Amino acid sequence: MFTPLFRRAGLLATAFLLIFIAGCSKKEVSTETANGKVLRIGNGAEPEDIDPQVVTGVGENKIITALIEGLVTYSPDGGIAPGVAETWEISADGLLYTFHLRDNAKWSNGDPVTAQDFVRSFQRMLTPSLGAEYAYKLFHLVNGEEFNTGKITDFAQVGAKALDARTLQLTLKHRTPFLLESLKHYAWFPVHIPTVEKFGGLTRKGSAWTRPGNYVGNGPFNLVSWKPNQKITVTRSATYWDHATVKLDGIEFYAIDKDDTEERLFRTGELDYSYTLPLNKIETYRREHQDTYRQTPYYGVYFYRLNTTRKPLDDKRVRRALALAIDRESLIKNILRSGGQSPALNFTPPSDKFTSNARIAGDLDEAKRLLVEAGYPEGKNMPPVEILFNTSESHRVIAEAIQQMWKTRLGVNALIVNQEWKVYLNSQQTLNYQVARAGWIGDYDDPNTFLDMWVTGGGNNQTGWSNAEYDRLLHGALATPTEEARMAVYQKLEAILADEVPVIPIYFYSRIYAISPKVKNWITTPLDNRAWKWVDLAD
């Protein structure tokens, strides 16, 4: 998933805070009182949407998982727990999954959640005209890719069947050992088709079905308000099948793209959780606020996308030179303040399952040689490149540091361009950029979630890069007879990425944030995901 970087107080303190923020950021921060336990969290930039079949972001994920539940969900310890599916069976060959839906699963309007809801939602996700970036996540289904690419038009041929109202059968074209883990992700979530259809959203993005008053979900919370560029508020659902387990009465997701503003709100008690901390505050929190400071493993990579369809980035020698000229150790030590990040010279973060052997090999001398070979000795005659980033002071200072490295080390001029989240996403989707800051957090715990991004035409590729051998290997990886053989294929894929450099990996993430001691049952996972129904707030 794309990631944007980034409790109550007395009346006098609140009034002062509102005046201060209004003067500094021109952002209205609501302090309306809500009854019961209401968790207030910083959630990064204003969400693109809260339609699970058209978004790709981390911030969007946090909101959607409060409103909609899939077949499975997160257990209290971060594992797999039954969601809408009460039980399931997997065939001996791993190709047939049969899910039995619980009879008390309901939509927020009272309709039962049925197997057909999932089938029709998968059909919408794979419909070519919708243009869902995450459609490829469902290509594990028999004929899922063929339907999405228009090779077939009869969805009845796709491996998703409702055997009856409460029995869903998925037929896979290959063994997919991480399928249950991937089903936690919103790409596989159902939507209430009659509502989506009512507002004309079956085959287009941005319809009004996601507005308050229209939204129909099946999760532990219901959408009650959306104040653009301020906050989204959800309250506990009375129709959710596991209503009795839900601890919170509500959650307020604040859209704050300025790290300093978010930290200030946390420090003064207006937020219970700060999505990130300003780089210049990390050491202070580490030393002086150990009760709220958190630094945890994070299965993700910070990188720069390269538009390989534009000169001079269509030349892999230029791409490799730019990658080799970045001093990652210096970035981590001097810019990121050694917050647990590690330098990245390959794309997939190391894990218990997989550690890449490939690296973007070479040093600064090699980078200079490559530029000479490409016709740009010491950067001469090379046009400036633009570095695009979404609004965040952290992204800005990283871009400025890399801009300086390219200039002093290679003689390459770079310009930095800032866009707000939605515009930034559109610029990448339409290839209207040269170099773009990006971050990717695993959608599930498997290297496939990083490597399947770069298939030709993949919805999250967005580089214009295509490699036939990469596609062939990726498509064959899941057909291998053993996990060892599958990981060996992934080593080859990493080697191709390290050679071709359609993206420049910069560092592997570590989660750094602040959270109030009042927040209870906040599980820590490498994906930083959880089922909101377990989270509690002390009185």
C-alpha positions, 0 to 999 in steps of 0.5 A: 500500500502507498503510504504518506509519511508523515485527549481531551484537554481543558477548555482554556487549553483547547481554545488556545490550541485552536487559535494557534493552529488556525493562525499557523496552518489555517486548518480547523480542528474540531473539538466537538464532544462525543459521548463514550470512548472516542479514539482520536488519531492522526491519519496522514493526508486527506484520503483519496476515497473510502471505496475499498475497490478504488484506493491504494493508500495506508491512511485509507486502509485504516478507515476502510477496515473500521467500516467494512469486514472481509472474509477474515480479519485480524485476531487480537495478536495480529494473526488470522481470525474469522470475519464474515466467514465463520469457517472454511475448508481448503482442498488438498491441492490448495486450489479450492477454498470454500467459505461458510458465511455466518448467518448473523453478518449484516450490512449497516442497513440491515441486509444480510451479507451474502456470498453473492455480495462477495461475488459481485464485489469481485466482479466490480473489482475486476471490471476493466472500466473501473480501472482498479489499481489493485485488480491484480490482487484478484488474478489468483482466481481462475480467469480473474486476469482474463476478465480484467484484461477483456479476454473474456466477458462472462464473469461466470467463468471466473473462479468465484461462485456463490454456491448458496447465500452463505457458501462462497467458493474460490477456485485458484489457478495456482497454489497461493500459500498466502491467500488467507493473509491477503484476504485481510486486505481491502482489495478482497472486501465486499461492497454493498452493490445496490448502494454502489449501483444507486449512485452510479459507482459500479464502473466508475470511481468517485461516486457519491456512495461513499458520502455520509448518509449513503455509505453502507458497510458491514464492519464494526463502525458506521460512517457518520461524518466526513469533513474534508481536510479535517476528519472522518468520524465513525461510530460503533455499529449496532448491526455488526455481527460481533457488536458485543466485542467492540470496545470503542464508541467511535473513532475520529480519523484526522487528516493532517499532512503537517508532521509538526501540527500532528505532533502538537495536537498529540502533545496537547491531548487533542490526539490519542495517536500521532501517525508519525513524528517530525524528524526534529522531535524524534530524539526528544521523544526517545529520551524524554517521552518513553511512555508515548514513544514507539519504534517498531518493525515495519514491513515496507520500503521508501523508494523513488519511482522513475518514469522510464518512458521519459528521457533521460530516465528511459536509459537504465544507465542514468537510472543506475547512476542516480541510484548509486549517487545516494548516500543512504547511510547519511540520510538515515543518520543525519536526516531521519535521525537513525530511527531504526531504518536501514539502507535499501539497495534492493526492493523487498524488505528482509523478513523471516521468509525472504532476504534478497541477495541482489543489490544495486551494485557499484559506487560513486565512480561507477555512477560517474562512469555510467553517466559518461557512457550515457552521454552526460559527463559530470551531468553536462547536457542532461536536462533537470529532473523533477522530484515529486513528493506529496505534502510532508516536511519529511518528504521535502527534506529527503528530496532536498538532501537527494537533490544536493547529492545528485548535484554535488556528486554527479552534476545533475540538476534536480527540481523538487515539486510538492503536490497534495495527496490526491493530485500526487496519486493522479500524477503517478497514475497518469505518468505525469512525473519524472521521479516520484517519492513513494512508499510501499507497505506489504499488503500481507506477509509475503515477498510476493506483495512487493514483487507483483507490483512490477508486472507489465501493466500492473495497477501499481507499477506506474513507471512505464517499465516492462520486462518480459522475463520478469513477467514470465518469472512472476507468473510462474512463481506460484506454480513452483512445487515448493516454497524454496523454489518459489523464493528462488524465483523471487531472488531472480526477480530482485536481480532484474529490478536491481539491474534495470532500476525502474525504482530507486529503493532508499531505505527500509522502514521502521515505524516511529509514532506516538501513542497515549498510554490510555490506548489499550490492546493496540497490537503491533504487527509488521504491517501496522494493521489491526482489527479496530474492534479489539482496541480500547481506551482507558477512562 
